[in-house]
Amino acid sequence: MKCIIIDDEPLAIEILVDYCSKIDFVEVLGTFTNPLEAIAVIKEKKADLIFCDIEMPQISGIDFINSLDNRPLFIFTTAYSQYAVEGFELNAVDYLVKPIPYHRFIKAVSRSKELLASQEKPLENNNIFSSHGETNDSQKFIFVKAEYESIKINLDDIEYIQGLKDYLKIHITNTNKAILTLMSFRELLDRLPPNQFLRVHKSFVVNVNYINTVQRNRIVINDIRIPIGESHKDTFFSVLGL
């Protein structure tokens, strides 16, 4: 797995280079204190993974990643935890807070290797398992893979599901946490009861039981406003009898 390291602090770069040298499947293509100088290497040498600091003088790591076309996998490395949500919304593989423990580095790199392998072959339907012996109309829970474990989720606890490129973000009721899993909407919808979960937008599936109000172009679930896509409007309003 070919990677580059971007950080305006040389010591931080040294630490990551040392960590990478201990993992046989990681090759460092180059290191940069100025992210703009890394663009050519990313394109020409086809880097698989970027380690990127966030607060840098030339351009922020978030803006830099946003500027890339066909960007590779990336991991943010920063001393500031307040950017974590924004980082994951950009589909970062991981968000490592300095000083970075070696075990967290290994976990992030291993996750990157798994994601890279999944991009190189068709996704198998092994990211989600319906409850044993039950059909979609009667099942009460599913299992989804997140990190290195399979998590049981009660269907009645799912408020809505948000698509984030290669990931799905499953929002659970009565908690501020969401579960990130690597899979597609098609895979998930094949395992969910169609009378309970509706696709309302290219990036959203909702649990109809949690809809508070329906407006012309959006749904409100616990003060969260979810758009209704033009291609989904007719089906959505028809199913709800509106």
N, C-alpha and C positions, 0 to 999 in steps of 0.2 A: 504494500500500500504506500503510494508516493505522497508525501506531505510537504508543506511549506510552513514556516513559522514567522509570524508577523508580530512584533512588539517593539515599542520605542525604548525599552529597557534592555540593554545587552545582557545583564545578569539573568533576567527572566528567560531570555532566549537560550542562554547556556544551560539552564536547568532543564528546559524542554528538550534540547538536543541530547543531553545526558539521559533523560528518561527514554527517548526514542531509541538510543543506541542499545538499550537493554532489551528491546523487543525485536525479534528476528524478522517479523513481517512488515516492519515500518522502515521506510527509506526517506531521509530528509533531502529534498531537492534543493532547498535553499532557505536562508534566513534573511529577514528584512526588518530594518527599523522604520522604513518609510513604506507604507502599504502600496503606494502608487507604483513603486519599483517592482512590486511582485506580480503585477498584472501580466506582463509578457511571459513569465515563467509558468503562471497558472494556465495560460492558453497553449503555449508552445510545448511544454512538457506534460501537459494534461495531468495536473495534480489531482489526486483523489480526495485529499483532505487538507483543510487549512486550520491551523491554530492561530487565532486572531485576538489580540488585545482589543479593548473597546475604547478607552480614553487615550487618544494619541494626538499629537499636535497638528499633523497634516490633515487628517480626516478621521472621524470616529470609526471604530470597527464596524458598528452597525450600518453606518452610511456606506462604508466600503463594500461590505457584503451585499447590500442592496443594489450597488452599482454594477455588480457582475452579471453578465449574461451566461446562462448555462453553468451556474456556479457549482463547484464541487461540494462535497460534504464539508461542514465546518464546525469547529468547537470554539466557543468564546473562552478566553482566559483573562481574568480581570480581578482587580482588587476590590471591585464595587459590586455588591450583591443586588443593588436596586435595579439593575438592568436585566435581571433574570427573565422576567415575564416577556419583555420585548424580545429578548434573545430567542426564547422558545417559540414565540409567534413567528419568527423568521425561519423556523424549522431547524434550529441549531441541534446538532446531535447531543451536545451537552454544554454545560455552563460551569466552568471550573473557577473557583474563587481562590486567589492567591493568599497565602502560600499553598501551592497545590500538593496535596498528599499523593504519594506515588500510587497508592491503591486506587485512588479516584481517577488518576491518569489512565491506569490500566483498564479500568471499567469503561471509560469514555472511548478509548482506542478500540477495545474489543467490540463495543457497540457499533463503532464506525465500520469495522471489518464486516460485521453481520449485515449492516445496511448496504454496504458496497456489494456484497455477494448477492443480496436480494435484488439489486438493480440489474445484475448481470444475468439473471434467470427469472422466468415467470414466478410470481408469488404463488406459493402453495396455500391451500385453504387450511392452514394450520395455526392461524393466529387467533382463531375464535372457536369455541366449542359450545354447542347448545346443550341444554340439560339432557341427560341420558334418557332415551326412550320417549321423548315428548316431541310433538310437532310444534311449528312456530306459533300456532294459535293457543297452545296450552302451556308452553314453557314459561318458567318463572325467573330464570337467570341464564346468564352466559358467562363464559370465561374468556378473558382477553389477555394476550401476552403484553406485558409492559416490563421493560428492562429484562431481568432474568427470571421472572416468575409469571405464573398465570394467576390473574386476579378474578375472583368471582364477583359479578355485579348483578344485583337484583334488577330486573327490567323496570320495575315500578319506581326505582330510585333514579333512573336516568331522566333528566329534564330535557336535554337536547344534546346533539352531537355536532361538532364543528369540524369541517375538513380543513387541514393545513398541509397542502401539497401531498407528501407521502404519508402523513400521519392523520389520525383522527383524534380529536380531543373530546372525551366523553365527560360531560358535566353532570355531576351527581348532586342530588338535592340535599339540603341541610349541611352543606360543606362548601368551603371556598376552594377545595381542591378539585382538579380534573385529572382524568387518567389519559395519558398519551399512549397510543398503540399504532404500530406500523401496519396499516391495511387500507383497503379502499372502501368507499361507500357501498359498492356493489357487493363485496364480500359480507359486509355487516348486514345490509338490508336483506340478504338471502336468509339470514338467521333470526331476523326480528319479526314479531307479529305485525302483519301489514295493517291490521285494524287499530293498532296502537301507535305505530311510528310512521310518519309521513315525511317524504322528501319535499321540502318547500323552497329549496334554493340549491344551486350547485355546491354550496358550501355548508348547508345545514339540513339536518334531519331533526324533527321535533317529536316529543312524546305528547300526543294530543291531550292527555290528562292534565298537563301542566300549563296549558294555554290559558292566560288570564283574559286577554282581549285580542280581538282581531281587527286591524285597521285595513285601510285600502291596500297598502303595499307592505305591511309588516305585521308581525305577531309579537305580543308582549308576554314574556315568561319571567315572572319575578323581577320586573323592572329592566329586564334585558330585552332590547328590541332586535328582532330577527327579521331580515328582509324576506319577502316572498318574491321569488323569481318569476319573470313573465311566463316562462315555459311550464311552470308548476302551478300557476294560479288556478286554472280551470279545474284541475284534478283536486286541488286542495279545497277549494270552495264547494265543489260537488260532494266530496266525501263528508264535509262538515254540514252539508245541507244549507249553505249560505248563498 
